[in-house]
């Protein structure tokens, strides 16, 4: 079988260069995410080991426990704000992140931001799977406390893992695969189960830690004695708190950027908005504070050592007391944490990466195929190296903010300031110069310029944080500490200014002459509420829906003549 025949066999029904069933605006039948669905989604995304470790990236730097909590609270407020702003196009027009990026970067320029998100999906899925492997490791230890000794280690020590640990990682990766088959609009039952198990486990963990800490009480983790100057450079309390705030936002930066992918499934826009405003900060703060309290409550029984990672904590408990009760606790803890990791990584990384890969090759890749590609290729990022120390963990989280915050700021600026909440949905699926999002040869040059302006200034500080042999000024370090807020605001505002000074003729005319945003939303809500097969007929109909004058109802152009501003696609166009 030659390549051409193979490609023909794997081609998706009605898929083309710009659209398939997973990229099209979501029809009513698949708008199944209500407030409770978003609630459970954010519970799973935040109540996991990664969020539990937040304190480990702040307190060892010199912050007291209450200063760390303040940073966590402020960081989550900022993250929630960015989440809502970046999900509006999905909530109101039912289009995903990768498709809406075409309105921001141009139909071809959007590939840059999409590939950035794909690489992040590989990295984060691999990281979450390695952490999930640590949870499987607990289950194996509960069956056989000598499990580590029974598996001959053939892996070099510099890799940061053993053969026994890698086997646990492999097992977790395999048992996660069936969940990748679940379509996003059918995740509710899985969310109900996984969120219930996760919440119960974390509450029980907290109760156990507090009830059994004994007369010695909390360890030095809850020491309130400040040892750092309040102000006076990047090593002061104020600047370390700012760094903690930005790290908290950076830890969810990838999820903020592509939140349109899930907001588009909202039954109603308010479900997406309030389903983020309330649950997201609640559970993120809860899991972070819980991590600090559990670590402090168990510190004295561990000889004064603060153990932040729950799997490591449970292994130490087994070493101290390998009784049947401890082994049973180890088993159920490992099982609950495995469910938590799958519940977090499935929507946050596997499906998100699958959607983005679908946008790269929509004729051949849908969400399910893309999710399996992410899962299969994720080991190439060497996830076992990402969890060696809290310092590496913090640096990885901060780096996300530097590169993703400008992209998020630009996207919010496009929707709120440039297009004034008006989106030509049909032209998001048109890949030629007749579409208003073609810009200059398919690229909106204003976007990359704005992105670079938000990325370059904090970059020296980031390089110094990654490579400690590099020395930079205090100002560069402080700018790096501000990375997410700086990138979001600078890139977003510059993007708006560039559109004001150098407006794009077609997109600017659409914004000026089309009806109000609410009317457009209602029109597209009805227009795209059809099957994908019917969508193809709609996109190839002889006439074109035109919005030529402000305040008028959409009209049909005679003979399919191309109007100055269009909402439809002329007959014969195969680009959609």
Secondary structure by P-SEA (a helix, b strand, c coil): ccaaaaaaaaccccccccccccccccccccccccaaaaaaaaaaacccccccccccccccccccaaaaaaaaaaaaaaaaaaaaaaaccccccccccccccccccccccaaaaaaaaaaaaaaaaaaaaaaaaaaaaaaaaaacccccccccccccccccccaaaaaaaaaaaaaaccccccccccaaaaaaaaaaaaaaaaaaaaaaaaacccccccccccccccccccccccccaaaaaaaaaaaaaaaaaaaaaaccccccccccaaaaaaacccaaaaaaaaaaaaaaaaaaaacccccccccccaaaaaaaaaaacccaaaaaaaaaaaaaaaaaaaaaaacccaaaaaaaaaaaccccccaaaaaaaaaaaccccccccccccaaaaaaaaaaaaaccaaaaaaaaaaacccccccccccccccccccccccccccccaaaaaaaaaacccaaaaaaaaacccccccaaaaaaaaacaaaaaaaaaaaaaaaaaacccaaaaaaaaccccaaaaaaaaaaaacccaaaaaaaaacccccccccccccccccccccccccccccccccccc
